[in-house]
Amino acid sequence: MSAHNPETPTPATEDTATADMRQALLEAGKEEFANFGYDGARLERIAAKAGCAKRMLYYYFGNKKDVYLAVIEQCYSDIRASEQQLALDTLPPREALRALAVQSFHYHENNRNFTRLVLQENFQGGEMLRQVPTMDALRQAALEPLQRILDRGQQSGIFRAGLEAADVHYLISALSGFRVDHASTWAGLLQIDLLSDPIRSRHLQLLLDQLDAMVALQP
């Protein structure tokens, strides 16, 4: 039996190369769609940034719409994956809720292309988002872990009854995303840098205080 030629690609190395190229295209697509929206985005710019020929986009994804849907799906999958790393079900309810809020607060600031893509999708009325094939799973991943935290808090007698995961998710998202989405206009008009300390620290504490007030048992 002849020895394997180390220069010949193996299935494992081919799979890795495929995954790496696909991820590079997704990252380039995220930046392109965040900057130019769906209509203004150009596939040739995405391919060039990823370091490949435009035809590779069609090979891995299909047409422009398919690329966009894959980018949107990846963006929402990434934020949910960052939350899963917190192991929220192993933390006491109040600590789990605050950990989720802190993670969201920092994730929005550190992933500004994500917030810009969300804005772009809202400009289009959420039309494309509804076509993502895993949307049901992504929705469940956003709300079900939060509902489990709320249920545990109610059962242990530290959270009030009747809390809805959607309402708490709204509060966390609003106070995490607004500061990033509106940082430029606040800096220009009010001369306030929402992304600088000590404002950053104050607004994180504001989020945590509002969250505590929202879920706490009423006197």
C-alpha positions in Angstrom: 0.0 0.0 0.0 1.4 3.4 -1.0 2.0 6.0 1.6 -0.4 9.0 1.8 0.9 12.1 0.0 0.9 14.9 2.7 0.3 17.4 -0.1 -3.0 15.7 -1.1 -6.0 17.3 0.6 -7.8 14.9 2.9 -11.6 15.0 3.5 -11.0 16.6 6.9 -8.8 19.4 5.6 -11.3 20.0 2.7 -14.1 20.2 5.3 -12.1 22.7 7.3 -11.3 24.8 4.3 -14.9 24.8 3.2 -16.1 25.9 6.7 -13.4 28.6 6.9 -14.3 30.0 3.5 -18.0 29.9 4.2 -17.4 31.8 7.5 -15.2 34.3 5.8 -18.0 35.0 3.3 -20.5 35.4 6.1 -18.4 37.9 7.9 -17.8 39.8 4.8 -21.5 39.7 4.0 -22.4 40.9 7.5 -20.2 44.0 7.0 -21.5 44.6 3.4 -25.2 44.3 4.3 -24.8 46.4 7.5 -23.1 49.2 5.5 -25.2 49.2 2.4 -28.4 47.4 3.1 -29.8 44.6 0.9 -30.3 46.8 -2.2 -27.0 48.5 -2.0 -24.9 45.5 -1.2 -22.7 44.0 -3.9 -21.7 40.4 -4.1 -18.4 41.2 -5.8 -17.3 43.3 -2.7 -18.3 40.5 -0.4 -16.2 38.0 -2.4 -13.2 40.3 -2.7 -13.2 41.0 1.1 -13.3 37.2 1.7 -10.5 36.7 -0.8 -12.3 34.6 -3.3 -14.0 34.7 -6.7 -17.6 35.8 -6.9 -18.6 32.4 -8.2 -17.7 30.9 -4.8 -20.6 32.8 -3.3 -23.0 31.1 -5.6 -21.3 27.8 -4.9 -21.7 28.1 -1.1 -24.9 30.0 -0.8 -26.8 30.6 -4.1 -28.0 34.1 -5.1 -27.9 37.4 -3.3 -31.0 36.7 -1.3 -29.6 33.4 -0.1 -26.4 35.1 1.0 -28.4 37.7 2.9 -30.6 35.1 4.6 -27.5 33.1 5.6 -26.0 36.3 7.1 -29.1 37.2 9.1 -29.4 33.6 10.3 -25.8 33.6 11.4 -26.1 36.9 13.2 -29.0 35.8 15.4 -27.4 32.4 15.9 -24.2 34.1 17.2 -25.9 36.2 19.8 -27.9 33.2 21.1 -24.7 31.1 21.2 -23.0 33.8 23.3 -25.9 33.5 25.7 -25.7 29.7 25.9 -22.1 30.0 27.1 -23.4 31.6 30.3 -25.0 28.3 31.5 -28.0 30.3 32.7 -29.9 27.3 34.0 -27.1 26.6 36.6 -27.2 30.1 38.1 -29.7 31.4 40.7 -32.6 33.2 39.0 -31.5 36.8 39.8 -27.9 36.2 38.9 -28.9 34.4 35.7 -31.1 37.4 34.7 -28.4 39.9 35.4 -25.8 37.8 33.6 -28.0 37.7 30.5 -28.5 41.5 30.6 -24.8 42.2 31.0 -24.0 39.8 28.1 -26.6 41.6 25.9 -25.3 45.0 26.8 -21.7 44.2 25.9 -22.6 42.1 22.9 -24.5 44.9 21.2 -21.6 47.3 21.6 -19.0 44.8 20.5 -20.9 43.6 17.5 -22.1 46.8 15.9 -22.7 45.3 12.5 -25.3 43.1 14.1 -27.3 46.1 15.4 -27.0 47.8 12.0 -28.3 44.7 10.3 -31.2 44.7 12.6 -32.0 48.3 11.7 -31.6 47.5 8.0 -34.0 44.6 8.4 -36.5 46.9 10.2 -36.3 49.4 7.3 -37.5 46.5 5.1 -40.4 45.6 7.4 -38.7 42.4 8.6 -39.6 40.8 5.2 -36.4 38.8 4.8 -36.1 37.8 8.4 -39.4 35.9 8.2 -38.0 33.8 5.4 -35.0 32.5 7.4 -35.6 28.7 7.6 -34.6 28.4 11.3 -36.6 31.3 12.5 -38.8 29.2 14.8 -35.7 27.8 16.5 -34.1 31.2 16.8 -37.2 32.6 18.4 -37.3 29.8 20.9 -33.6 30.2 21.7 -34.2 33.9 22.5 -37.3 33.5 24.7 -37.3 30.0 26.3 -34.1 30.3 28.4 -35.4 33.7 29.7 -38.8 32.2 30.5 -37.1 29.4 32.4 -35.3 32.0 34.5 -38.5 33.8 35.2 -40.3 30.6 36.1 -37.6 29.6 38.5 -37.6 33.0 40.1 -41.4 32.9 40.6 -41.2 29.4 42.0 -38.5 30.4 44.5 -40.6 33.4 45.6 -38.2 36.2 44.5 -39.9 37.2 41.2 -43.4 38.5 40.9 -46.0 36.4 39.1 -47.2 37.1 35.6 -43.9 38.0 34.0 -43.5 37.5 30.3 -40.2 36.6 28.6 -41.1 38.9 25.7 -41.4 41.9 28.0 -38.1 41.3 29.8 -36.4 40.6 26.4 -37.7 44.0 25.2 -36.3 45.9 28.2 -32.9 44.3 27.8 -32.8 44.7 24.1 -34.0 48.4 24.2 -31.4 49.5 26.8 -28.6 47.5 25.1 -29.3 48.4 21.5 -30.4 52.1 21.6 -27.1 53.4 22.9 -25.3 51.7 20.1 -27.8 52.5 17.3 -28.1 56.2 18.3 -24.5 56.9 19.4 -23.7 59.1 16.4 -26.7 61.4 16.7 -26.3 61.7 20.4 -22.6 62.7 19.9 -23.5 65.2 17.2 -26.5 66.8 18.7 -26.1 66.5 22.4 -22.3 66.1 22.5 -22.7 63.0 24.6 -20.7 59.9 23.9 -23.0 57.0 24.9 -20.2 54.5 24.3 -17.7 56.1 26.7 -17.1 55.7 30.4 -18.5 56.7 32.8 -21.7 56.8 30.8 -21.3 53.2 29.7 -21.1 52.1 33.3 -24.0 54.3 34.4 -26.2 52.9 31.7 -25.3 49.3 32.4 -26.3 49.9 36.0 -29.5 51.6 34.8 -30.4 48.5 32.9 -29.7 46.2 35.9 -31.7 48.5 38.2 -34.7 48.6 35.8 -34.5 44.8 35.4 -34.5 44.3 39.2 -37.5 46.7 39.6 -39.4 44.9 36.8 -39.2 41.4 38.2 -39.2 42.1 41.9 -42.1 41.2 44.1 -44.3 44.2 44.8 -44.4 45.4 48.4 
